[in-house]
Amino acid sequence: EVQLQASGGGLVQAGGSLRLSCVASGFDYADYTIGWFRQAPGKGREGVACLTSSDGKEYFADSVKGRFTISSGNAKNTWYLQMNSLTPEDTAQYYCASARYTNSWCLAGYGYGMDYWGRGTQVTVSS
């Protein structure tokens, strides 16, 4: 059974940084997609960042470009979302998700076709 666990959220002041981690168990695919999504109260889900293993393509929402990075960790099945220069508009529940293939939807900012979703981690940015 594949399980994803996101962690690293918390309360931070505007301008601060957080690094979210996503650890997957039971997920062993050479070709995969990792995505980070967020949902703020009263808003729909938003694709934040995406990374494909096959070709290293990345996607970032316009609102986070230049501030967020997505990466693979040294430990197997661990990925990170580094978030810098946080603003109150970044406040949301953040989720990581994975697909067992190169998911072009993720590269376009959508969560369609992601096979597995983890529980979210809350990020709150105070002004």
C-alpha positions in Angstrom: 0.0 0.0 0.0 1.4 3.4 -1.0 1.2 6.1 1.6 2.4 9.7 1.4 3.1 11.9 4.3 3.6 15.6 4.1 5.2 17.5 7.0 7.1 20.7 7.8 4.2 23.1 7.9 3.8 25.6 10.6 3.3 29.3 11.5 5.8 31.7 10.0 6.0 35.5 9.6 5.7 37.0 6.2 9.1 37.0 4.5 10.1 33.8 6.2 10.8 30.3 4.9 9.6 26.8 5.4 10.6 23.5 3.9 7.9 20.9 3.4 8.8 17.2 3.2 6.9 14.4 1.5 7.8 10.9 2.3 6.3 8.0 0.3 6.2 4.4 1.5 5.5 1.6 -0.8 6.2 3.8 -3.8 8.9 2.4 -6.0 8.7 3.6 -9.6 11.5 4.7 -11.8 9.2 6.9 -13.8 7.0 9.1 -11.5 5.6 12.5 -10.9 5.6 14.4 -7.6 3.3 17.3 -7.1 2.6 19.8 -4.4 -0.9 21.3 -4.1 -2.6 23.6 -1.7 -6.0 24.6 -0.7 -6.9 27.7 1.2 -10.2 28.1 3.1 -13.0 28.9 0.7 -10.8 28.3 -2.4 -10.3 25.5 -4.8 -7.2 23.3 -4.9 -4.2 24.9 -6.6 -1.3 23.2 -8.2 1.9 24.7 -6.6 4.8 22.7 -8.0 5.4 19.5 -9.9 8.5 17.4 -10.8 8.8 14.5 -13.2 11.5 11.9 -12.8 11.8 10.9 -16.4 13.0 14.2 -17.7 13.3 16.5 -14.7 10.6 18.9 -15.9 9.2 21.2 -13.3 6.1 23.3 -13.0 5.5 26.2 -10.7 2.4 28.3 -10.2 2.9 31.9 -11.3 2.2 33.0 -7.8 5.2 31.0 -6.4 7.7 31.3 -9.2 11.1 32.5 -8.0 10.2 31.8 -4.4 9.5 28.0 -4.2 11.6 25.1 -5.4 10.9 21.4 -5.6 13.5 18.8 -5.2 14.3 15.1 -4.5 15.9 14.3 -1.3 19.0 12.1 -0.8 16.8 9.6 1.0 14.8 7.4 -1.3 11.2 8.5 -1.8 11.6 11.8 -0.2 10.8 15.1 -1.8 10.9 18.7 -0.7 9.1 21.9 -1.3 11.3 24.8 -0.3 9.2 27.9 0.3 10.9 31.3 0.6 9.7 34.9 0.9 6.3 33.6 2.2 3.3 35.9 2.1 -0.1 35.6 3.8 -1.5 34.6 0.5 0.6 31.4 0.8 -1.5 30.3 3.8 -3.1 27.0 3.0 -3.2 23.3 3.6 -0.4 21.8 1.5 -0.6 18.3 0.0 1.9 16.2 -1.8 0.7 13.7 -4.4 2.4 11.2 -6.7 1.7 9.4 -10.0 3.3 6.2 -11.3 4.1 7.9 -14.6 4.9 11.2 -16.2 1.7 13.2 -15.5 1.4 16.1 -17.9 -1.6 17.3 -16.0 0.6 18.0 -13.1 3.0 19.8 -15.3 0.1 22.1 -16.2 -0.8 22.7 -12.6 -3.7 20.2 -12.2 -4.1 17.3 -9.9 -5.8 15.1 -12.4 -4.3 11.7 -12.7 -2.3 11.7 -9.5 -2.5 8.2 -8.1 -1.8 8.9 -4.5 -2.4 11.8 -2.1 -1.0 12.4 1.3 -2.6 14.2 4.2 -1.9 17.8 4.2 0.3 20.0 6.3 -0.9 23.4 7.3 1.1 26.5 6.4 0.1 29.7 8.0 1.9 33.0 7.2 1.2 35.9 9.4 1.5 39.5 8.2 
